[in-house]
């Protein structure tokens, strides 16, 4: 399944194309490395609501979080 960047991304933006290709080529090595080092990772899936991302901790716990000028805010714990 191909991953597409969520809008608002200008489909003609060269940087967006590079990022999208990196996502398509990703095998998860960097994410696993971060988790193994004790750091959380952030990502989004097709069903992730607009305006939030998934934050996954090394212990497997996951949250929906959003960001604004005041920083990161937990919206909801998820299974």
N, C-alpha and C positions, 0 to 999 in steps of 0.2 A: 504494500500500500504506500503510495507516494505521500509525503508530508508536504503540505502547502503552508506558507506563512499566512498568519491571520492578517486581515486588513485592519487599520489603514497602512498598507504598504503599496507604494507606487509600483505597479507591475513592470514598468520600464526602468526602474532604478537598478543600476548595475550592481550596487552593493547588496541589494535584496537578492539578486540572482546568485551572487557569490555565497551569501549566507544560506540560501535555500539549498544550493548544491552541497555545501558542507554538512547540512542536516541530512540530506539524502545519502551521503557517503559515510556518515557517522556509524561506528560499530559499537558505541557505548563505552569504549576504553577510558576516555577522559572522565566520564561520569563515575564509573566504577573506581577509578583512581582517587577521585575526590572523596567518595564515600569511604573507601578503605583508609584514607588519611584522616577520617573523622570529621569531614566537612559536609554540610548539606549541599544538595543540588537543586536547581530550579528548572522546571520544564513545563510544557503545556501539551495536552493531548487533544484530539479532535473534539471530545466532549467537555473540555475545560471551559467554564463560562467566560464570557468576555470580561476583561478588566482584572482578571486574577491569573495567577500561575500556581502550579503545584510546587511546594517545597517538600523535599524528601530528606529525612535525616538518616544518618548511617544505621540507626537501629530499625529502619523500615517505616517509622512513623511518617505520616504525610499530612500536610495542611494546605488549604487554599489560602494564598496571601495576595495582598495588593500593595502597591507602592504609591506614595505621593510625596510631596515636598517634605513631609514630616517623617518619612522613612517607611519601614515595612509594617504591615498590619495583618494579623491573622484574621481571616474571615470565617474559617470553619475547619475543624479537624475532619479528615476523611479516612476511610478504611483502606 
